[in-house]
Amino acid sequence: MNVKQSSSINAKRSKLKRREYGWGYAMVFPLLFGMGALFIWPVLRTIYLSFTEWSDFGNYHWTGLSNYIRLIRDTAVYHSLLHTLQYVIIYVPAIVILSTLAGVLLSSKVRGISVYRTIFFLPSVLMPAAIAMSWKWILNGDYGLLNAGLKLLSIHGVSWLTDSRTVLISVVGVAVWGAVGLQAVIIISGIKGISPMLYEAASIEGAGRVSQFFRITLPLITPTLFFVSVTSLIGAMQVFDLIYMMVGTVAIDHVHTVVYLFYQQAFIKNDKGYASSIAVLLFIIILIVTALQFKLQKKWVHYD
């Protein structure tokens, strides 16, 4: 093969390679454009706006770190962080534990299991507004179904959504009810990935159902549990819709979260610069907590 033929072949290969790269970039462009327009640009824009102060008619000017200094001094921020932390502490373990139990039960080979799975999953496809309005009626202290049922049992009901002692746990309970079905489906997919031969070998060795769960199922679904815990924690730290639609002004001071505080500042008080600094604070907290979760997963998540 002479030099001319060799250079011709290299030119064709280079052209083919450029064409392949071109098709590759064309395939990922919609995704990159969507990420840039719907995620990266809003994040950068929010960070920029957190250093500004807004006036009437949408005008704003640069104020430097004044919003962050105000953020540090604002007691409402610390209260909202505390309420968010309380919500996360109750919600995330409840979701992980209940979805795991539901996933194990719904993975059983019993007659009509697909029907049970469908019924269990139904709350996950409902709109948050529909869930909030339905449960707001059920938990109403005056004419709610829950208190009516308790009255039949000679138990005095409480004002679930207006009493400071019960409002947080009521909202968390509704949130868990609406989300546990979807997380259970994810757990089921993890359980289905476990080889049946492991259970057969354990049965031959005399291991019971409980022993098989703790020695086989639970260790092998830890990657799935890690995914559920991460997504549930991120969702819990951004909770807003249920609180906004279920809780009235009477008890809102006992349950308002960081996102609710952001909503108040941005859309009620029209202080979008300060609201942006609150959003940046929440973004940084979620980033740090998620990074810690990925760091700590090495101690309990088994991928092999």
Contacts in CASP RR format, 6 or more apart in sequence:
PFRMAT RR
TARGET T0000
AUTHOR 0000-0000-0000
METHOD contacts of the structure
MODEL  1
MNVKQSSSINAKRSKLKRREYGWGYAMVFPLLFGMGALFIWPVLRTIYLS
FTEWSDFGNYHWTGLSNYIRLIRDTAVYHSLLHTLQYVIIYVPAIVILST
LAGVLLSSKVRGISVYRTIFFLPSVLMPAAIAMSWKWILNGDYGLLNAGL
KLLSIHGVSWLTDSRTVLISVVGVAVWGAVGLQAVIIISGIKGISPMLYE
AASIEGAGRVSQFFRITLPLITPTLFFVSVTSLIGAMQVFDLIYMMVGTV
AIDHVHTVVYLFYQQAFIKNDKGYASSIAVLLFIIILIVTALQFKLQKKW
VHYD
43 283 0 8 1.000
46 276 0 8 1.000
46 279 0 8 1.000
46 280 0 8 1.000
46 283 0 8 1.000
47 276 0 8 1.000
47 280 0 8 1.000
49 60 0 8 1.000
49 272 0 8 1.000
49 273 0 8 1.000
49 276 0 8 1.000
50 67 0 8 1.000
50 68 0 8 1.000
50 273 0 8 1.000
50 276 0 8 1.000
50 277 0 8 1.000
50 279 0 8 1.000
50 280 0 8 1.000
51 62 0 8 1.000
51 63 0 8 1.000
51 64 0 8 1.000
51 65 0 8 1.000
51 67 0 8 1.000
52 60 0 8 1.000
52 61 0 8 1.000
52 62 0 8 1.000
52 63 0 8 1.000
52 64 0 8 1.000
52 67 0 8 1.000
52 273 0 8 1.000
52 276 0 8 1.000
53 60 0 8 1.000
53 61 0 8 1.000
53 63 0 8 1.000
53 66 0 8 1.000
53 67 0 8 1.000
53 273 0 8 1.000
53 274 0 8 1.000
54 60 0 8 1.000
54 270 0 8 1.000
54 271 0 8 1.000
54 272 0 8 1.000
54 273 0 8 1.000
55 61 0 8 1.000
60 272 0 8 1.000
60 273 0 8 1.000
67 273 0 8 1.000
67 274 0 8 1.000
67 276 0 8 1.000
67 277 0 8 1.000
68 277 0 8 1.000
70 274 0 8 1.000
70 277 0 8 1.000
71 77 0 8 1.000
71 274 0 8 1.000
71 277 0 8 1.000
71 278 0 8 1.000
71 281 0 8 1.000
76 261 0 8 1.000
77 258 0 8 1.000
77 261 0 8 1.000
77 278 0 8 1.000
77 281 0 8 1.000
79 253 0 8 1.000
79 256 0 8 1.000
80 256 0 8 1.000
80 257 0 8 1.000
80 258 0 8 1.000
80 260 0 8 1.000
80 261 0 8 1.000
81 258 0 8 1.000
83 168 0 8 1.000
83 254 0 8 1.000
83 255 0 8 1.000
83 256 0 8 1.000
83 257 0 8 1.000
84 236 0 8 1.000
84 237 0 8 1.000
84 239 0 8 1.000
84 257 0 8 1.000
84 258 0 8 1.000
86 168 0 8 1.000
87 168 0 8 1.000
87 171 0 8 1.000
87 172 0 8 1.000
87 236 0 8 1.000
87 239 0 8 1.000
87 255 0 8 1.000
87 257 0 8 1.000
88 233 0 8 1.000
88 236 0 8 1.000
88 237 0 8 1.000
90 168 0 8 1.000
90 169 0 8 1.000
90 172 0 8 1.000
91 172 0 8 1.000
91 175 0 8 1.000
91 176 0 8 1.000
91 232 0 8 1.000
91 236 0 8 1.000
91 239 0 8 1.000
92 229 0 8 1.000
92 232 0 8 1.000
92 233 0 8 1.000
92 236 0 8 1.000
94 172 0 8 1.000
94 173 0 8 1.000
94 176 0 8 1.000
95 176 0 8 1.000
95 179 0 8 1.000
95 180 0 8 1.000
95 183 0 8 1.000
95 228 0 8 1.000
95 232 0 8 1.000
96 183 0 8 1.000
96 225 0 8 1.000
96 228 0 8 1.000
96 229 0 8 1.000
96 232 0 8 1.000
98 176 0 8 1.000
98 180 0 8 1.000
98 184 0 8 1.000
99 180 0 8 1.000
99 181 0 8 1.000
99 183 0 8 1.000
99 184 0 8 1.000
99 186 0 8 1.000
99 187 0 8 1.000
99 228 0 8 1.000
100 187 0 8 1.000
100 218 0 8 1.000
100 221 0 8 1.000
100 225 0 8 1.000
102 120 0 8 1.000
102 180 0 8 1.000
102 181 0 8 1.000
102 184 0 8 1.000
102 187 0 8 1.000
103 184 0 8 1.000
103 185 0 8 1.000
103 187 0 8 1.000
103 188 0 8 1.000
103 191 0 8 1.000
104 187 0 8 1.000
104 191 0 8 1.000
104 213 0 8 1.000
104 217 0 8 1.000
106 113 0 8 1.000
106 116 0 8 1.000
106 117 0 8 1.000
106 120 0 8 1.000
106 184 0 8 1.000
106 188 0 8 1.000
107 188 0 8 1.000
107 191 0 8 1.000
107 192 0 8 1.000
117 185 0 8 1.000
117 188 0 8 1.000
120 181 0 8 1.000
120 184 0 8 1.000
121 181 0 8 1.000
121 182 0 8 1.000
121 184 0 8 1.000
121 185 0 8 1.000
123 131 0 8 1.000
123 177 0 8 1.000
123 178 0 8 1.000
123 179 0 8 1.000
123 180 0 8 1.000
123 181 0 8 1.000
124 178 0 8 1.000
124 179 0 8 1.000
124 181 0 8 1.000
124 182 0 8 1.000
124 185 0 8 1.000
126 178 0 8 1.000
128 241 0 8 1.000
128 242 0 8 1.000
128 245 0 8 1.000
129 241 0 8 1.000
129 245 0 8 1.000
131 174 0 8 1.000
131 177 0 8 1.000
131 178 0 8 1.000
131 242 0 8 1.000
132 174 0 8 1.000
132 241 0 8 1.000
132 242 0 8 1.000
132 245 0 8 1.000
132 246 0 8 1.000
133 245 0 8 1.000
135 174 0 8 1.000
135 177 0 8 1.000
135 246 0 8 1.000
136 161 0 8 1.000
136 245 0 8 1.000
136 246 0 8 1.000
137 144 0 8 1.000
137 145 0 8 1.000
138 144 0 8 1.000
138 145 0 8 1.000
138 146 0 8 1.000
139 146 0 8 1.000
139 160 0 8 1.000
139 161 0 8 1.000
139 170 0 8 1.000
139 174 0 8 1.000
139 246 0 8 1.000
140 147 0 8 1.000
140 160 0 8 1.000
140 161 0 8 1.000
141 147 0 8 1.000
141 157 0 8 1.000
141 158 0 8 1.000
141 159 0 8 1.000
141 160 0 8 1.000
141 161 0 8 1.000
141 162 0 8 1.000
142 159 0 8 1.000
146 157 0 8 1.000
146 160 0 8 1.000
147 157 0 8 1.000
147 158 0 8 1.000
147 160 0 8 1.000
150 156 0 8 1.000
150 157 0 8 1.000
151 157 0 8 1.000
158 165 0 8 1.000
158 166 0 8 1.000
159 166 0 8 1.000
160 166 0 8 1.000
160 167 0 8 1.000
160 170 0 8 1.000
161 167 0 8 1.000
161 170 0 8 1.000
161 171 0 8 1.000
161 246 0 8 1.000
161 247 0 8 1.000
161 248 0 8 1.000
161 251 0 8 1.000
162 248 0 8 1.000
162 250 0 8 1.000
162 251 0 8 1.000
163 251 0 8 1.000
164 251 0 8 1.000
164 254 0 8 1.000
167 247 0 8 1.000
167 251 0 8 1.000
167 254 0 8 1.000
167 255 0 8 1.000
168 254 0 8 1.000
168 255 0 8 1.000
170 246 0 8 1.000
171 239 0 8 1.000
171 242 0 8 1.000
171 243 0 8 1.000
171 246 0 8 1.000
171 247 0 8 1.000
171 255 0 8 1.000
174 242 0 8 1.000
174 246 0 8 1.000
175 236 0 8 1.000
175 239 0 8 1.000
175 242 0 8 1.000
179 232 0 8 1.000
183 228 0 8 1.000
183 232 0 8 1.000
186 224 0 8 1.000
186 227 0 8 1.000
186 228 0 8 1.000
187 221 0 8 1.000
187 224 0 8 1.000
187 225 0 8 1.000
187 228 0 8 1.000
189 224 0 8 1.000
190 220 0 8 1.000
190 221 0 8 1.000
190 224 0 8 1.000
191 217 0 8 1.000
191 221 0 8 1.000
194 216 0 8 1.000
194 217 0 8 1.000
194 220 0 8 1.000
194 221 0 8 1.000
198 216 0 8 1.000
198 220 0 8 1.000
199 212 0 8 1.000
199 216 0 8 1.000
202 208 0 8 1.000
202 211 0 8 1.000
202 212 0 8 1.000
202 215 0 8 1.000
202 216 0 8 1.000
203 212 0 8 1.000
207 215 0 8 1.000
219 302 0 8 1.000
220 302 0 8 1.000
222 300 0 8 1.000
222 301 0 8 1.000
222 302 0 8 1.000
223 301 0 8 1.000
223 302 0 8 1.000
223 303 0 8 1.000
225 301 0 8 1.000
226 293 0 8 1.000
226 297 0 8 1.000
226 301 0 8 1.000
229 293 0 8 1.000
230 290 0 8 1.000
230 293 0 8 1.000
230 294 0 8 1.000
233 289 0 8 1.000
233 290 0 8 1.000
233 293 0 8 1.000
234 286 0 8 1.000
234 290 0 8 1.000
237 258 0 8 1.000
237 282 0 8 1.000
237 285 0 8 1.000
237 286 0 8 1.000
237 289 0 8 1.000
238 259 0 8 1.000
238 282 0 8 1.000
238 286 0 8 1.000
239 257 0 8 1.000
239 259 0 8 1.000
240 257 0 8 1.000
240 259 0 8 1.000
240 260 0 8 1.000
240 263 0 8 1.000
243 252 0 8 1.000
243 255 0 8 1.000
243 256 0 8 1.000
243 257 0 8 1.000
243 260 0 8 1.000
244 260 0 8 1.000
244 263 0 8 1.000
247 255 0 8 1.000
252 260 0 8 1.000
256 264 0 8 1.000
258 278 0 8 1.000
258 281 0 8 1.000
258 282 0 8 1.000
259 282 0 8 1.000
261 278 0 8 1.000
262 275 0 8 1.000
262 278 0 8 1.000
262 279 0 8 1.000
262 282 0 8 1.000
263 275 0 8 1.000
265 271 0 8 1.000
265 272 0 8 1.000
265 274 0 8 1.000
265 275 0 8 1.000
265 278 0 8 1.000
266 272 0 8 1.000
266 275 0 8 1.000
266 276 0 8 1.000
END
